[in-house]
């Protein structure tokens, strides 16, 4: 692939190009980088073969999530300027190289190489890949932005459904020693590189002046929604608005609450029912984790598509308000009824996924399409914090409660109550969202300029 091939001007769709080819291109990237949620498959063999603690074996995943947020924030403007094909190619290179470096580290039994490869290099691929299709999808589907971004981001949530059994099968075939882990990492890097290439080749951006087929322009049917702007705001100006920081708090609180359950799902359901007449087996706990992954994936499409109908602010009222009630039900009734515990956990994880998929459309409503990908990238720093904060709260509280002699559901009552408080903070932040002050809007001549020139102007170059 040459620089010319990756150039944004080479990706402009010809007349007659179907916009429905863009979501599969996005999915090829998101289904690949979604493997991050299946990292736990590698934890036990790494711990036994390299003599690691549970905390140490989680480090590649934690660093990957931190790098996802940071690379999305710092690379967002580059993604907007250079286009989705360039971004997907960079994601492919970093994500696949991360696996290859990790394979070398496992083979040499040098764990720092695994952390550096999968966590640092691969994490950059996660961040660039995650935001690579967002603004493109919103431009192709201005009439249904929530549905469009939901389709793509659904892939990130569902990637683990493919990667988890596939990785487990490879470890069974190659062995769970350091050599087997290295072989599994190597295969992952090569296969994901081939799969992500499909997205690089297929993605296109709409030609200037392109409009969605048949029907009214999207703004004509959404003008009455006060939070849907017809103007544009640059990434630089967006971070100066209270709306951006309100949404930052909303995303951080929603992700912290969801990832707290996701990271400790199997032991949590086991502990909740350990002292009952119907304890949960290891295989049943694994099935529960698979159900949570399915809820995470389906919520990204279902709820983000629903937001196109009821509005983003109302959708986040559901995520945060109903989510808090689900946590309250688990605290009060969870250990008395498995159906209640499982149902509430599934709803919470569907809201967790839906929150990720809805936020790009929320940003588009508030700040326009001009630099929505770059703005989205900056917002994902909230995910970096939440990826550390959620597991820390649940694990630290559980450890302290266990040290105090408590067991079963008592280990989690306090941490889940904290999650209710965090969701209440997020609910309040969402209520504070108002239309962006016109002083932050871009002049029409700037917002309507060519992509490369517009971003140069926005960056003050």
HELIX and SHEET records of a PDB file:
HELIX    1   1 UNK A    3  UNK A    6  1                                   4    
HELIX    2   2 UNK A    8  UNK A   11  5                                   4    
HELIX    3   3 UNK A   20  UNK A   33  1                                  14    
HELIX    4   4 UNK A   34  UNK A   38  5                                   5    
HELIX    5   5 UNK A   40  UNK A   50  1                                  11    
HELIX    6   6 UNK A   54  UNK A   57  1                                   4    
HELIX    7   7 UNK A   59  UNK A   82  1                                  24    
HELIX    8   8 UNK A   84  UNK A  108  1                                  25    
HELIX    9   9 UNK A  111  UNK A  114  1                                   4    
HELIX   10  10 UNK A  115  UNK A  121  3                                   7    
HELIX   11  11 UNK A  122  UNK A  132  1                                  11    
HELIX   12  12 UNK A  134  UNK A  140  1                                   7    
HELIX   13  13 UNK A  145  UNK A  174  1                                  30    
HELIX   14  14 UNK A  178  UNK A  202  1                                  25    
HELIX   15  15 UNK A  218  UNK A  222  1                                   5    
HELIX   16  16 UNK A  235  UNK A  238  1                                   4    
HELIX   17  17 UNK A  242  UNK A  263  1                                  22    
HELIX   18  18 UNK A  265  UNK A  272  1                                   8    
HELIX   19  19 UNK A  282  UNK A  310  1                                  29    
HELIX   20  20 UNK A  312  UNK A  317  1                                   6    
HELIX   21  21 UNK A  318  UNK A  322  3                                   5    
HELIX   22  22 UNK A  323  UNK A  333  1                                  11    
HELIX   23  23 UNK A  334  UNK A  336  5                                   3    
HELIX   24  24 UNK A  338  UNK A  367  1                                  30    
HELIX   25  25 UNK A  372  UNK A  379  1                                   8    
HELIX   26  26 UNK A  381  UNK A  403  1                                  23    
HELIX   27  27 UNK A  408  UNK A  411  5                                   4    
HELIX   28  28 UNK A  413  UNK A  431  1                                  19    
HELIX   29  29 UNK A  438  UNK A  440  5                                   3    
HELIX   30  30 UNK A  444  UNK A  447  1                                   4    
HELIX   31  31 UNK A  451  UNK A  458  1                                   8    
END                                                                             
